[in-house]
């Protein structure tokens, strides 16, 4: 019997989805790909496959989960299985260089960024970028890996040659211009089925530590998932959000065959939008959704249900 398959490496991030699948009485199976085999000479099972592999898997001792997932996706796609967030989505999840070049190709403005390997080259990149303040981040990121704000190359040099420097798992560090927002927040736009569902305003007034998820206390403003209730919520769904950037994002997702994603941007003091992150392993903030009456995982479960029904109809025909 055809079913829904969830490809991942962190069960804590799939619970909300599997709860929704059970509510809708949908058959599913989880493929936890921290390790495994890919039987290339055999055909995969029939079903709908949803990839939510994370770029930060190595921080959970699942170093080769993305590479294994890449092999699995190639196998599934070779056999024409229905895959949501397939090989191209994984490529973008694992590389911000790939994200930024794809965004720019789609006419979406990104912050000025230089990729570098080696400490001396990172320092030279910071000098070359030509801004007073800049950010470092890892190319294969997630969880805000390597995200640091600097106001001088001297401070960067001290960090690079000090004990706190984080070596990227793929060796690539990004130096990125710092975009000063007139108000302390960024915006994250959520898409399911390649279509916009809502935008979340994320409060950045406390810096980068903005992810209060269960077992996910991290230094990052790029992971809006959590359960804690606060007097001043860090995550708030914006009612009636509409901006021309949404159409550009939808076109970008379609061009790259991405069905589910969260895309983050910041506005500078002139109102110019800079897009800096595409998360194809998206999660949703429970408190913000409850306050707004909008539920991303429910919409995702309905999308998977629709795809499964389409598959069953095709089999009958």
C-alpha contacts under 8 A as a table, 3 or more apart, distances in Angstrom:
res1	aa1	res2	aa2	distance
1	X	46	X	7.36
2	X	45	X	7.47
2	X	46	X	5.01
2	X	47	X	4.44
2	X	48	X	7.64
2	X	308	X	7.58
2	X	312	X	7.62
3	X	26	X	7.68
3	X	27	X	5.14
3	X	28	X	5.23
3	X	29	X	7.26
3	X	46	X	7.18
3	X	47	X	4.77
3	X	48	X	6.39
3	X	308	X	6.99
4	X	26	X	7.73
4	X	27	X	6.20
4	X	28	X	4.39
4	X	29	X	6.26
4	X	47	X	5.69
4	X	48	X	4.84
4	X	49	X	5.96
4	X	50	X	7.50
4	X	304	X	7.11
4	X	308	X	7.07
5	X	28	X	5.64
5	X	29	X	4.92
5	X	30	X	5.68
5	X	31	X	6.73
5	X	47	X	6.96
5	X	48	X	6.06
5	X	49	X	4.67
5	X	50	X	6.11
6	X	28	X	7.51
6	X	29	X	6.34
6	X	30	X	4.75
6	X	31	X	5.81
6	X	49	X	6.08
6	X	50	X	5.02
6	X	51	X	6.19
6	X	52	X	7.30
7	X	30	X	6.27
7	X	31	X	4.86
7	X	32	X	6.21
7	X	33	X	6.88
7	X	49	X	7.15
7	X	50	X	6.00
7	X	51	X	4.71
7	X	52	X	5.84
7	X	53	X	6.46
7	X	69	X	7.71
8	X	11	X	7.52
8	X	30	X	7.57
8	X	31	X	6.36
8	X	32	X	5.21
8	X	33	X	6.02
8	X	51	X	6.57
8	X	52	X	5.26
8	X	53	X	4.63
8	X	54	X	7.27
9	X	32	X	4.95
9	X	33	X	5.45
9	X	34	X	5.58
9	X	53	X	6.36
9	X	54	X	7.33
9	X	57	X	6.84
9	X	62	X	7.34
9	X	65	X	6.88
10	X	13	X	5.79
10	X	14	X	7.15
10	X	32	X	7.37
10	X	57	X	7.87
11	X	14	X	5.20
11	X	15	X	6.50
11	X	32	X	7.79
12	X	15	X	5.88
13	X	16	X	7.13
13	X	283	X	7.39
14	X	17	X	5.32
14	X	18	X	6.18
15	X	18	X	5.19
15	X	19	X	6.05
16	X	19	X	5.23
16	X	20	X	6.51
16	X	297	X	6.66
17	X	20	X	5.16
17	X	21	X	6.28
17	X	297	X	5.40
17	X	298	X	7.36
17	X	300	X	7.75
17	X	301	X	6.74
18	X	21	X	4.89
18	X	22	X	6.12
18	X	28	X	7.99
19	X	22	X	5.15
19	X	23	X	6.24
20	X	23	X	4.92
20	X	24	X	6.35
20	X	297	X	6.79
20	X	298	X	5.76
20	X	301	X	6.14
21	X	24	X	5.17
21	X	25	X	6.11
21	X	26	X	5.28
21	X	27	X	7.56
21	X	28	X	7.54
21	X	301	X	5.71
22	X	25	X	4.70
22	X	26	X	5.93
22	X	27	X	7.85
23	X	26	X	7.79
24	X	301	X	7.88
26	X	305	X	7.05
32	X	35	X	7.73
33	X	36	X	6.33
33	X	65	X	5.59
33	X	68	X	6.85
33	X	69	X	6.65
34	X	62	X	5.18
34	X	63	X	7.76
34	X	64	X	6.91
34	X	65	X	4.66
34	X	68	X	7.81
35	X	62	X	7.90
35	X	64	X	7.57
35	X	65	X	6.48
35	X	68	X	7.17
36	X	68	X	7.65
38	X	71	X	7.11
38	X	72	X	6.21
38	X	75	X	7.62
39	X	42	X	5.49
39	X	43	X	7.91
40	X	43	X	7.53
40	X	75	X	6.48
43	X	79	X	6.90
44	X	75	X	7.70
44	X	76	X	6.46
44	X	79	X	7.32
44	X	81	X	7.96
46	X	81	X	7.12
47	X	81	X	7.10
47	X	82	X	6.98
47	X	308	X	6.86
47	X	311	X	7.39
48	X	81	X	7.06
48	X	82	X	5.12
48	X	83	X	6.09
48	X	84	X	7.69
48	X	304	X	7.26
48	X	307	X	6.80
48	X	308	X	6.03
48	X	311	X	7.84
49	X	81	X	7.58
49	X	82	X	6.13
49	X	83	X	4.68
49	X	84	X	6.13
50	X	83	X	5.86
50	X	84	X	4.78
50	X	85	X	6.45
50	X	86	X	7.89
51	X	83	X	7.36
51	X	84	X	6.24
51	X	85	X	5.47
51	X	86	X	6.47
52	X	85	X	7.43
52	X	280	X	6.77
52	X	281	X	4.76
52	X	282	X	7.78
53	X	57	X	7.78
53	X	65	X	7.69
53	X	66	X	6.44
53	X	69	X	7.23
53	X	90	X	7.33
53	X	281	X	6.31
54	X	57	X	5.51
54	X	66	X	7.23
54	X	93	X	7.16
54	X	94	X	7.87
54	X	142	X	7.22
54	X	281	X	5.88
55	X	58	X	7.71
55	X	66	X	7.14
55	X	93	X	6.02
55	X	94	X	5.17
55	X	140	X	5.91
55	X	141	X	5.77
55	X	142	X	5.54
56	X	59	X	5.67
56	X	60	X	7.56
56	X	140	X	7.43
56	X	141	X	5.98
56	X	142	X	4.95
56	X	143	X	6.49
57	X	60	X	5.43
57	X	61	X	6.83
57	X	62	X	5.13
57	X	63	X	6.14
57	X	65	X	6.71
57	X	66	X	7.47
58	X	61	X	4.96
58	X	62	X	4.70
58	X	63	X	3.99
58	X	64	X	7.30
58	X	65	X	7.87
58	X	169	X	7.86
59	X	62	X	7.11
59	X	63	X	7.59
60	X	63	X	7.78
62	X	65	X	5.47
63	X	66	X	7.63
64	X	67	X	5.25
64	X	68	X	6.18
65	X	68	X	5.08
65	X	69	X	6.00
66	X	69	X	4.91
66	X	70	X	6.11
66	X	90	X	7.81
66	X	94	X	7.96
67	X	70	X	5.03
67	X	71	X	6.52
68	X	71	X	5.16
68	X	72	X	6.31
69	X	72	X	4.93
69	X	73	X	6.03
70	X	73	X	5.18
70	X	74	X	6.19
70	X	87	X	6.41
70	X	90	X	7.23
71	X	74	X	5.16
71	X	75	X	6.25
72	X	75	X	5.04
72	X	76	X	6.19
73	X	76	X	5.02
73	X	77	X	5.96
73	X	83	X	7.88
73	X	86	X	6.21
73	X	87	X	5.93
74	X	77	X	5.20
74	X	78	X	5.97
74	X	87	X	6.88
75	X	78	X	5.19
75	X	79	X	6.55
76	X	79	X	5.28
76	X	80	X	6.37
76	X	81	X	5.38
76	X	82	X	7.96
76	X	83	X	7.52
77	X	80	X	4.80
77	X	81	X	5.68
77	X	82	X	7.65
77	X	83	X	7.27
77	X	86	X	7.94
78	X	81	X	7.74
83	X	86	X	5.59
84	X	258	X	7.06
84	X	259	X	5.94
84	X	260	X	7.57
85	X	88	X	7.30
85	X	89	X	5.05
85	X	90	X	7.07
85	X	257	X	6.90
85	X	258	X	5.01
85	X	259	X	5.77
85	X	260	X	6.66
85	X	280	X	7.23
86	X	89	X	5.42
86	X	90	X	6.39
86	X	257	X	7.42
86	X	258	X	7.33
87	X	90	X	5.11
87	X	91	X	6.28
88	X	91	X	5.02
88	X	92	X	6.44
88	X	256	X	6.31
88	X	257	X	6.79
88	X	258	X	7.52
89	X	92	X	5.24
89	X	93	X	6.11
89	X	256	X	7.05
89	X	257	X	7.01
89	X	258	X	5.65
89	X	280	X	6.52
90	X	93	X	4.91
90	X	94	X	6.19
90	X	280	X	7.61
91	X	94	X	5.42
91	X	95	X	6.45
91	X	98	X	7.19
92	X	95	X	5.30
92	X	96	X	6.69
92	X	98	X	5.51
92	X	99	X	5.22
92	X	278	X	7.62
92	X	280	X	7.95
93	X	96	X	7.36
93	X	99	X	7.69
93	X	140	X	7.65
93	X	278	X	7.18
93	X	279	X	6.33
93	X	280	X	5.95
93	X	281	X	7.64
94	X	139	X	7.46
94	X	140	X	4.94
94	X	141	X	7.16
95	X	98	X	5.23
95	X	99	X	6.37
95	X	139	X	5.27
95	X	140	X	5.04
95	X	141	X	7.60
96	X	99	X	4.65
96	X	100	X	6.00
96	X	139	X	5.08
96	X	140	X	6.63
96	X	141	X	7.73
96	X	277	X	7.44
97	X	100	X	5.33
97	X	101	X	6.23
97	X	115	X	7.48
97	X	139	X	6.56
98	X	101	X	5.35
98	X	102	X	6.06
99	X	102	X	5.26
99	X	103	X	6.04
99	X	277	X	7.48
99	X	278	X	6.75
100	X	103	X	5.02
100	X	104	X	6.05
100	X	110	X	6.44
100	X	276	X	7.48
101	X	104	X	5.19
101	X	105	X	6.14
102	X	105	X	5.04
102	X	106	X	6.34
102	X	252	X	7.79
103	X	106	X	5.06
103	X	107	X	6.47
103	X	108	X	5.08
103	X	109	X	7.12
103	X	110	X	7.32
103	X	252	X	6.82
104	X	107	X	5.02
104	X	108	X	5.01
104	X	109	X	5.92
104	X	110	X	6.85
105	X	108	X	7.31
106	X	248	X	7.11
106	X	251	X	7.43
106	X	252	X	5.67
107	X	248	X	7.30
108	X	245	X	7.92
108	X	248	X	6.85
108	X	249	X	7.78
108	X	274	X	7.89
108	X	275	X	7.05
109	X	273	X	7.07
109	X	274	X	5.44
109	X	275	X	6.15
110	X	274	X	4.91
110	X	275	X	4.91
110	X	276	X	5.86
111	X	176	X	6.48
111	X	177	X	6.04
111	X	178	X	7.82
111	X	179	X	7.51
111	X	274	X	5.86
111	X	275	X	7.09
111	X	276	X	6.71
112	X	129	X	7.40
112	X	176	X	5.74
112	X	177	X	5.54
113	X	129	X	7.46
113	X	174	X	6.55
113	X	175	X	5.61
113	X	176	X	4.33
113	X	177	X	6.55
114	X	125	X	6.24
114	X	129	X	7.23
114	X	174	X	5.66
114	X	175	X	5.21
114	X	176	X	6.48
115	X	122	X	7.88
115	X	125	X	7.68
115	X	139	X	7.90
115	X	172	X	6.37
115	X	173	X	5.83
115	X	174	X	4.52
115	X	175	X	6.40
116	X	121	X	5.77
116	X	122	X	5.31
116	X	125	X	6.91
116	X	172	X	5.65
116	X	173	X	5.40
116	X	174	X	6.24
116	X	175	X	7.70
117	X	121	X	6.24
117	X	122	X	6.65
117	X	171	X	5.90
117	X	172	X	5.08
117	X	173	X	6.31
118	X	121	X	5.32
118	X	122	X	6.21
118	X	171	X	7.74
119	X	122	X	5.01
119	X	123	X	6.30
119	X	160	X	6.40
119	X	161	X	7.95
120	X	123	X	5.17
120	X	124	X	6.27
121	X	124	X	4.91
121	X	125	X	5.98
122	X	125	X	5.04
122	X	126	X	6.35
122	X	173	X	7.02
122	X	174	X	7.83
122	X	175	X	7.19
123	X	126	X	5.18
123	X	127	X	6.54
123	X	153	X	6.90
123	X	156	X	7.12
123	X	157	X	6.56
124	X	127	X	5.11
124	X	128	X	6.10
125	X	128	X	4.90
125	X	129	X	6.06
125	X	175	X	6.59
126	X	129	X	5.34
126	X	130	X	7.31
126	X	134	X	7.47
126	X	153	X	6.46
126	X	175	X	6.12
127	X	130	X	6.03
127	X	153	X	6.76
129	X	175	X	7.65
129	X	176	X	7.55
129	X	177	X	7.02
131	X	134	X	6.60
131	X	177	X	6.27
131	X	178	X	7.75
132	X	151	X	5.87
132	X	152	X	6.46
133	X	149	X	7.29
133	X	150	X	5.64
133	X	151	X	4.29
133	X	152	X	6.52
133	X	177	X	6.63
133	X	178	X	5.54
134	X	149	X	5.97
134	X	150	X	5.51
134	X	151	X	6.57
134	X	175	X	6.74
134	X	176	X	5.49
134	X	177	X	4.49
134	X	178	X	4.47
135	X	147	X	6.59
135	X	148	X	5.48
135	X	149	X	4.55
135	X	150	X	6.14
135	X	174	X	7.97
135	X	175	X	5.79
135	X	176	X	5.08
135	X	177	X	6.24
135	X	178	X	5.85
136	X	146	X	6.25
136	X	147	X	5.31
136	X	148	X	5.25
136	X	149	X	6.67
136	X	173	X	6.77
136	X	174	X	5.49
136	X	175	X	4.76
136	X	176	X	6.26
137	X	141	X	7.34
137	X	144	X	7.34
137	X	145	X	6.26
137	X	146	X	4.41
137	X	147	X	4.36
137	X	148	X	6.78
137	X	173	X	5.92
137	X	174	X	5.23
137	X	175	X	6.83
137	X	176	X	7.92
138	X	141	X	5.11
138	X	145	X	5.73
138	X	146	X	5.22
138	X	147	X	7.16
138	X	168	X	5.57
138	X	172	X	6.38
138	X	173	X	4.87
138	X	174	X	5.95
139	X	168	X	7.29
139	X	170	X	7.39
139	X	172	X	5.56
139	X	173	X	5.83
139	X	174	X	6.18
140	X	168	X	7.18
140	X	169	X	6.95
140	X	170	X	6.62
140	X	172	X	7.81
141	X	144	X	6.28
141	X	145	X	5.20
141	X	146	X	7.72
142	X	145	X	6.08
142	X	222	X	7.48
142	X	223	X	7.67
143	X	218	X	6.21
143	X	219	X	7.06
143	X	220	X	5.76
143	X	222	X	6.97
143	X	223	X	6.50
144	X	147	X	5.43
144	X	218	X	7.24
144	X	219	X	5.93
144	X	220	X	4.15
144	X	221	X	6.82
144	X	222	X	6.31
144	X	223	X	7.81
145	X	166	X	7.96
145	X	168	X	7.94
145	X	219	X	7.80
145	X	220	X	7.54
146	X	166	X	5.98
146	X	167	X	7.97
146	X	168	X	7.42
146	X	173	X	7.94
147	X	219	X	7.71
147	X	220	X	7.15
149	X	178	X	7.75
150	X	153	X	7.41
150	X	155	X	6.40
150	X	156	X	6.33
151	X	155	X	7.13
152	X	155	X	5.38
152	X	156	X	6.60
153	X	156	X	4.88
153	X	157	X	6.08
154	X	157	X	5.10
154	X	158	X	6.33
155	X	158	X	5.18
155	X	159	X	6.34
156	X	159	X	5.04
156	X	160	X	6.06
157	X	160	X	5.04
157	X	161	X	6.24
158	X	161	X	5.53
158	X	162	X	5.81
159	X	162	X	5.02
159	X	163	X	7.57
159	X	164	X	6.55
159	X	165	X	5.89
160	X	164	X	7.80
160	X	165	X	5.40
161	X	165	X	7.11
162	X	165	X	6.25
167	X	171	X	6.55
168	X	171	X	4.75
168	X	172	X	5.97
168	X	173	X	6.47
169	X	172	X	7.79
179	X	266	X	7.43
179	X	267	X	7.76
179	X	268	X	6.13
179	X	274	X	7.98
180	X	268	X	5.69
180	X	269	X	7.07
181	X	184	X	6.36
181	X	185	X	7.42
181	X	266	X	6.87
181	X	267	X	5.78
181	X	268	X	4.60
181	X	269	X	5.74
182	X	267	X	7.92
182	X	268	X	6.50
182	X	269	X	5.14
184	X	203	X	6.05
184	X	204	X	5.15
184	X	205	X	5.19
185	X	201	X	6.47
185	X	202	X	5.28
185	X	203	X	4.45
185	X	204	X	4.92
185	X	205	X	7.12
185	X	266	X	7.55
186	X	201	X	5.95
186	X	202	X	5.31
186	X	203	X	6.83
186	X	204	X	7.05
186	X	264	X	7.12
186	X	265	X	6.05
186	X	266	X	4.92
186	X	267	X	7.55
187	X	199	X	6.62
187	X	200	X	5.62
187	X	201	X	4.66
187	X	202	X	6.02
187	X	264	X	5.64
187	X	265	X	5.47
187	X	266	X	6.32
188	X	199	X	5.54
188	X	200	X	5.10
188	X	201	X	6.50
188	X	202	X	7.42
188	X	262	X	6.28
188	X	263	X	5.48
188	X	264	X	4.20
188	X	265	X	6.41
189	X	196	X	7.11
189	X	197	X	7.78
189	X	198	X	6.04
189	X	199	X	4.30
189	X	200	X	6.35
189	X	262	X	5.49
189	X	263	X	5.20
189	X	264	X	6.25
190	X	196	X	5.93
190	X	197	X	5.80
190	X	198	X	5.59
190	X	199	X	6.07
190	X	200	X	7.93
190	X	260	X	7.89
190	X	261	X	6.07
190	X	262	X	4.49
190	X	263	X	6.57
191	X	194	X	5.51
191	X	195	X	5.02
191	X	196	X	4.41
191	X	197	X	5.58
191	X	198	X	7.53
191	X	259	X	7.36
191	X	260	X	5.57
191	X	261	X	5.36
191	X	262	X	6.22
192	X	195	X	5.41
192	X	196	X	6.63
192	X	197	X	6.77
192	X	259	X	5.89
192	X	260	X	4.68
192	X	261	X	6.87
192	X	296	X	7.85
192	X	299	X	7.22
192	X	300	X	6.31
192	X	303	X	7.71
193	X	259	X	4.62
193	X	260	X	6.06
193	X	300	X	7.88
193	X	303	X	6.76
194	X	250	X	5.98
194	X	253	X	6.08
194	X	254	X	6.55
194	X	258	X	6.61
194	X	259	X	4.52
194	X	260	X	6.22
194	X	261	X	7.90
195	X	250	X	6.18
196	X	246	X	7.03
196	X	250	X	7.29
197	X	296	X	7.84
198	X	237	X	6.87
198	X	238	X	7.19
198	X	239	X	7.96
198	X	241	X	7.30
199	X	237	X	5.73
199	X	238	X	5.67
199	X	241	X	6.58
200	X	235	X	6.25
200	X	236	X	5.36
200	X	237	X	4.29
200	X	238	X	5.82
201	X	234	X	7.76
201	X	235	X	5.70
201	X	236	X	5.17
201	X	237	X	6.17
201	X	238	X	6.60
202	X	221	X	7.96
202	X	224	X	7.60
202	X	234	X	5.40
202	X	235	X	4.76
202	X	236	X	6.69
203	X	206	X	7.70
203	X	210	X	7.85
203	X	233	X	7.79
203	X	234	X	4.74
203	X	235	X	6.58
204	X	207	X	5.27
204	X	208	X	6.62
204	X	210	X	7.12
204	X	221	X	7.05
204	X	234	X	7.66
206	X	209	X	6.88
206	X	210	X	7.66
207	X	210	X	7.40
207	X	221	X	7.64
208	X	219	X	5.40
208	X	220	X	4.61
208	X	221	X	4.74
209	X	217	X	7.70
209	X	218	X	6.00
209	X	219	X	4.24
209	X	220	X	4.97
209	X	221	X	6.10
210	X	218	X	7.45
210	X	219	X	6.98
210	X	220	X	5.76
210	X	221	X	4.98
210	X	222	X	7.68
210	X	223	X	7.27
210	X	224	X	7.19
210	X	234	X	7.28
211	X	216	X	6.70
211	X	217	X	6.07
211	X	218	X	6.11
211	X	219	X	7.56
211	X	220	X	6.51
211	X	221	X	6.80
211	X	222	X	7.79
211	X	223	X	5.59
211	X	224	X	5.75
211	X	225	X	6.14
211	X	226	X	6.53
212	X	216	X	6.45
212	X	217	X	5.77
212	X	218	X	7.90
212	X	225	X	6.74
212	X	226	X	4.84
212	X	227	X	6.86
212	X	228	X	6.59
213	X	216	X	4.97
213	X	217	X	6.65
213	X	225	X	5.26
213	X	226	X	3.59
213	X	227	X	5.96
213	X	228	X	7.65
214	X	217	X	7.55
214	X	226	X	6.45
214	X	227	X	6.99
220	X	223	X	6.57
221	X	224	X	7.42
222	X	264	X	7.69
222	X	277	X	7.58
223	X	283	X	7.60
224	X	235	X	7.12
224	X	283	X	6.85
224	X	284	X	6.35
224	X	285	X	5.89
225	X	283	X	5.66
225	X	284	X	5.09
225	X	285	X	4.34
225	X	286	X	7.17
226	X	284	X	7.61
226	X	285	X	5.21
226	X	286	X	6.24
226	X	287	X	7.55
227	X	285	X	6.96
227	X	286	X	5.76
227	X	287	X	6.29
228	X	287	X	7.39
229	X	233	X	6.89
229	X	287	X	6.68
230	X	233	X	5.10
230	X	234	X	7.72
233	X	236	X	6.70
233	X	288	X	7.88
235	X	285	X	6.97
235	X	287	X	7.90
235	X	288	X	5.82
236	X	288	X	5.17
237	X	288	X	5.92
237	X	289	X	7.04
237	X	292	X	6.42
238	X	241	X	5.78
239	X	292	X	7.98
242	X	246	X	7.33
243	X	246	X	5.89
244	X	247	X	5.77
244	X	248	X	7.01
245	X	248	X	5.10
245	X	249	X	6.17
246	X	249	X	5.04
246	X	250	X	6.20
247	X	250	X	5.10
247	X	251	X	6.17
248	X	251	X	5.12
248	X	252	X	6.09
249	X	252	X	4.95
249	X	253	X	6.18
249	X	263	X	7.89
250	X	253	X	5.12
250	X	254	X	6.19
251	X	254	X	5.12
251	X	255	X	6.09
252	X	255	X	5.15
252	X	256	X	6.30
253	X	256	X	5.21
253	X	257	X	5.93
253	X	258	X	4.94
253	X	259	X	6.86
254	X	257	X	5.06
254	X	258	X	6.24
254	X	259	X	7.64
255	X	258	X	7.93
258	X	261	X	7.17
258	X	280	X	7.69
260	X	280	X	6.12
260	X	281	X	7.87
260	X	282	X	7.33
261	X	278	X	6.76
261	X	279	X	5.48
261	X	280	X	4.43
261	X	281	X	6.78
261	X	282	X	5.65
262	X	278	X	5.98
262	X	279	X	5.08
262	X	280	X	6.54
262	X	282	X	5.63
263	X	275	X	7.46
263	X	276	X	7.93
263	X	277	X	5.74
263	X	278	X	4.60
263	X	279	X	6.21
264	X	275	X	5.88
264	X	276	X	6.12
264	X	277	X	5.25
264	X	278	X	6.63
265	X	273	X	6.37
265	X	274	X	5.40
265	X	275	X	4.16
265	X	276	X	5.89
265	X	277	X	7.28
266	X	273	X	5.68
266	X	274	X	5.40
266	X	275	X	6.57
266	X	276	X	7.91
267	X	270	X	7.57
267	X	271	X	5.22
267	X	272	X	5.23
267	X	273	X	4.50
267	X	274	X	6.26
268	X	271	X	5.27
268	X	272	X	5.47
268	X	273	X	6.76
268	X	274	X	7.83
269	X	272	X	7.46
279	X	282	X	5.61
284	X	289	X	7.59
284	X	295	X	7.98
284	X	296	X	6.41
284	X	297	X	7.52
285	X	288	X	5.52
285	X	289	X	6.21
286	X	289	X	5.22
286	X	290	X	6.13
287	X	290	X	5.13
287	X	291	X	6.23
288	X	291	X	5.23
288	X	292	X	6.28
289	X	292	X	5.13
289	X	293	X	5.63
289	X	294	X	5.05
289	X	295	X	5.63
289	X	296	X	7.87
290	X	293	X	5.08
290	X	294	X	6.78
290	X	295	X	7.59
295	X	298	X	5.45
295	X	299	X	6.48
296	X	299	X	5.15
296	X	300	X	6.14
297	X	300	X	4.87
297	X	301	X	6.03
298	X	301	X	5.04
298	X	302	X	6.23
299	X	302	X	5.05
299	X	303	X	6.24
300	X	303	X	4.99
300	X	304	X	6.28
301	X	304	X	5.10
301	X	305	X	6.12
302	X	305	X	4.89
302	X	306	X	6.15
303	X	306	X	5.07
303	X	307	X	6.26
304	X	307	X	5.07
304	X	308	X	6.10
305	X	308	X	5.10
305	X	309	X	6.17
306	X	309	X	5.15
306	X	310	X	6.20
307	X	310	X	5.06
307	X	311	X	6.23
308	X	311	X	5.06
308	X	312	X	6.33
309	X	312	X	5.07
309	X	313	X	6.24
310	X	313	X	5.13
310	X	314	X	6.18
311	X	314	X	5.10
311	X	315	X	6.26
312	X	315	X	5.08
312	X	316	X	6.40
313	X	316	X	5.17
313	X	317	X	6.33
314	X	317	X	5.14
